[in-house]
Amino acid sequence: MDTTTGLRVRLCGGLVVGDGDLTLGPRGVGGTKSRQVLLALLFEAGGSVSKGRLIEFLWGGAPPAGALGTLEAYVSVLRKRLGTVFHGASPVVTVPGGYRWDVDRAPVDVVEFARLAAAARAAGSSGAAALDSYAAALALVERPLAPVDGDLPWLEEHVSGHHARVLRVLTDAARLALDHDEPARAETWARAAIERDVLVEAAWQVLLESLERQGRQAEAMREYETCRSIFADELGCDPGPGLRVVFTRLLAATSSDDDGLRDLVDAVVRLHVGLLAHGAPARGAGRLPVTPTAGGRGTGAAAQPQALASLEEDCRRLRSLLRAASASVPVSAALSVGRPAERVRTAATA
């Protein structure tokens, strides 16, 4: 479904008015004030905006003398510029005491997004129809909303409101996709939500569950560790109970699945060997001892037995911790037991 067919105004990714070869960019619709009038009308989704509100938008609490006449002049300039891409009646319609944008004559991406998202919510549990509406809505807002006059308080309010709506729709769509056994689509939308805001816990939970559903437990554990680190840094807390429940399941599945466990162990081994090869100490341990030579310098070859022993100890501790955590140890305790927990975190992020 091509959701951009017939779309005449785009705000996501930058202001563009028109279609085909006839388009206007931010500077093509007139000066700064004419452009601000246009943005105010577009964000009202076809609703009327009084001249008094427009005056307040343009000049705040200190409008100049003759502000009403000046506003009408800006509208006139705007209509003249729009006439180069819209033939016939202007989409800027005069209403009693103000103006409105004709969204039927000139559809706007953010307005169509809201309409399609509402249709998806109305479809509810019908599954396929709701997911199609969500997909069509989200296709319109893949790029961020980037008005050119974002320093205005009223405009910033519109932008932040749109951002919140997109996040909510992405998260709702991801959960619905997972509930209807489409984990790959759920993963895509969950990642898109996290990319916009890394603190959306519901999106993280859908991401982990979608990876789990696809049999990618080791990857899901790495994502959990990323989430845990972000929450610790940004909020000073651990992920919520829902995420911890998913993580407990992942630990259990990984510790009982030889292939999954082997992936984690291999990650630790690769990291450890890489550090040893470059002469760096293993995480949580001192630098490996070296044997002095006749010239007083150490030799890396003599340290190989210690390196192998350290590798084996890492692997033994990792296996032991995973089995214990899956069997009886609470996740919070497993993540605070010192060096073995540090190695789990290393495995999850390798």
N, C-alpha and C positions, 0 to 999 in steps of 0.2 A: 504494500500500500504506500503510495507516494503522498505523504502528508503535506508536502510543499506545493502541490498542484493548486493554483489559484491564490496562493499566498502573496499578498501585495506589500506587506510591511514586516520587516524583521528587526527585532531588537537584540536577539541573542547573537553574540559575535560582532556587534556593531550595527548602528542604525543604517538600514537600507530601505528605501521606499521605491516601489515599482517592481517590474519584472521584465524579463527579456533584455532587449537592448536599451530600454528606457528606464533608468534608475537614478535616484538621487541619494547621495551620501549625506553625512552630517552637515557639511557646509553647503550642500546644494539646496537645502530647504529654507535658506535665509540666514539672517544673523543669529547671534546667541539667543536673543529673546524669542524670536520666532520659533527657533528649535525647541526652546523650553515649553512654549505653548503646545507645540506638537506632542512632546513627550507627556505632558500633563493629560492631554486628551487620549493618547494611546493607552496609558496605564489605567484609565477609567473603564476600559473594556466595553465601550459603547455607551456608557452612562454620561449624563450631561454634567458639565462643569460650569459653575456660575462665573460671571465676569469678576465678581468680588474675590472668589477663590483664586482665579488666575492672576489677579493683581497682587494678591498676597504671595503667591508662588514666585512671581517675578521680582518683587521689591521688598518682600517681608513686611515689617510694620512701618516702613517709611516710604510709601509710594510718592513719586514726584507729582507736582501739580499737573493736572490734565492727564492723569494716569489712564483713565477710561479711554480717552481718545487715542492715546499712544498704544494701548492694548489692541484696539480695533485696527490700528494701522499695521501692527505686527501680524494680525490675523489676515489682513488683506495681502500682505507680502507672502505669507505662507500659502494662501490659496493660489496666488499667481504662480509660485514655484511648483506647487503640486499639479497645476494645470498642464505642465509639460509632460506628465506621465499619466494623468487621469483626464480623459476627455469626457466632456459632458458635465454633469453635476459634480461639485467638489465633495470629497468625503468629509470635509469639515462642515458640519451642518449647523446652521443657526437655530437655537431653541430659545424659548422665552427666558431672558436674563442670562444667556450664556451660549455655549457651543457643545457639540459632541462629535465623536468620530464615528462614521458609518462603517461598522465592522462587517456588515453584509456586503457592502460595495468593495471594501478594502480590508480583507481579513488580516489579523495581526498574530504573529506567532505565539506570544504569551497568552493571548486571549483564546486561541485555538487549543493551546496546551491545557488551559484550565477547563475548557469545555470537554475535551477528550478524557481528561483525568476524572471529571465528574461522571462521565458516562461509564468509565471503568468501575468506579465505586458503586454506581447504580446497578451494574451487571452483577455485582456481588460474587456469589459462589458459582456462577455459571461457567467459570473457568476460561475456556477458549476465548469467548467474546470479551471478557474483562482483560485478559492478557493482550489481546490484539489492540484494544483501546489504549492500554498502558504503553504498549510498544509504539503506537502512533503518536501518543502524547510526548513521550520521551525523545522521539526522533526530532521533535521540533526544538528541543532545548539542550541538545548535546553540547553546544558551546555556551559559555557563561554569558549572562546578561552584562553588557558593557556600555551603558549610556555614556555620552561624552561629557556630561555635566554632573558627574557623580558627587560633587562637593556640596550640593544643595540638600538640606535636611529632608525635604519632602521627597526628593528623588532617591536619596539613600534609603528612606523608609520603604519605598516601592521595591528597590533592588533587594533589600534584605528580606522582605516579604516573599518575593519571588524565589529567592534562594531557599528559604524554609519550605516553600511548597514543593519545589523540585526534590529536595531531600526526602520529604514525606512520601511523595509519589514513588521515588526510587525504592525506598525501603518497603512500602506496601506492595509494590509490584514484585520485588524480590521474594518476599514472604509468600505471596500468592503463587508465584511460579514454583517455589519449592513444595508448597502444599499440593500442587497439581503435577508433581513428579517431573518437573523440568529443571533439574539442578544446574545445568549449564547456563540457562537463561538467568536463573536466580543468582548464580555467581557473577555474571556480567553486571547485573544491576546493583548487586551488593557492593562490588568493587567501585562502581561509578559513584555510589553514595559515599563510600569511604574516601574516595579521591576528593570529593567536595568538602567533606568534614570528617576528620579521622576520629572524632569523639562520638559518632553515632553508634551506640552499642548494639542496637537492634540490627544494624547492617553487618556488624562484625559477626553476630551470632548466625545470621543467615549465611554469610560467607563460609564459616566453619562447617555448618551443617551441610551446605551444598558440596563442599569438598569431601566431607565424610561420606555423603551419599554416592559420590563418584569414585569411592575407593581410594582417595588421595589423602590418607590419614597423616602421613609424614608431613605433607605440605600444609595441612590444616594445623598441625602442631606448631610449625614455624610461624604461621599467621597468628596463632594465639600468642606466641611469645612477642611478636611485633605489637599486637594489641596491648598486651600487658605492659610492655615498656612505655608505650605512648601514654597509657592511662596513669602510670606511675609518674612520668615526667610532667604531664599536663595537669592532672587532677590530684596527684598524691594518693591514689587509691588503686586497688586491684579491680579487674573486671567484675561485673555483677554475677549473681548466682547462676543465671541462665548460661552464661559463657563458661563458668567453672564446671557446670554439669556436662557440657559438651566436651570440655577438655578432659574430664575424668573418663568419659567413654573412649576418647581418642587414646589416652594412655593405656586403657585396658586392651583395646583392639591392637595397639602397636606392640604391647609386650607379649601378646599371645600369637602374633603373626610374625613368623620368622623373617619374611621378606621385609615387612615394615621395620622391624627391629634392626635388620641388617642395614637398611638405608640410613637409620640414625647413627648406628655404630660407624658405618663407613664415613659419614660426615665428620664425626669426631676424629677418626683416624686420619682422614685427609688433612684436616686442620692441624692436628698434632704433628704429623710428618712434615707439613709445610713449614711450621714454626721451627722444628728441629733443623730442617735443611738450611734455614737462614740464620741459625744460631740464636734464635729467640727462646726465652723460657716458656714452658707450657703454662697455660692459665692456672693460677692457684698454686703453682709450684715454683721452686727456685730454679736457677739455671743449672742444667745438667753438668755434673763434674767432668772434667777432662784430665787426662793423664799427662803430666809434664814430660817433655822430651829433654834430650841432653842439652838443647839450646835454651831450655827454660820456657818454651812455648807449649801450649796444649795441642792435642791432636783430636780432631773430631772422630776419627776412626775408633779410637779407644773408648769413646762414649757410646758406641752402638749397643752394647749389652744393656746399659742403663736405659737407653731410649726404648728398646724393645720391652723391657720390664715395665716402663712407665706406660707404654701403649696398652699392654695387657691389663694393667691395673685400671686404666681409664675404662676400658671395655667392660671389665668385671663390675666396676662400680655402677656404670650406666645400666647394665642389665639388672643388677640387683635393685637399683632404685625404681626402675620402671615396673618390675614385678611387684615390689612392695607397695608402690603407689596404687597400682591397679587392684591389689588385693584388699588392702585395709587402711593405708595411710591417707588422711585427707590431703587434698591438693595443696592447701595452704601450708601444711606441715612439710610436704614433699619439696616445696619450693623454698624452704628456709632452713635446710639442714646442712648448709655449708658447701664444701667443695663438690660433692656429688651433684647437688642442685645446680651449681655453676656449670657442670659438664652437661646437664640436661639442657640448660639454656643455650650453651654452645652448640649442641646438636640441633636444637630447634631453629637456630638462626644460620646454620652453615649452608 
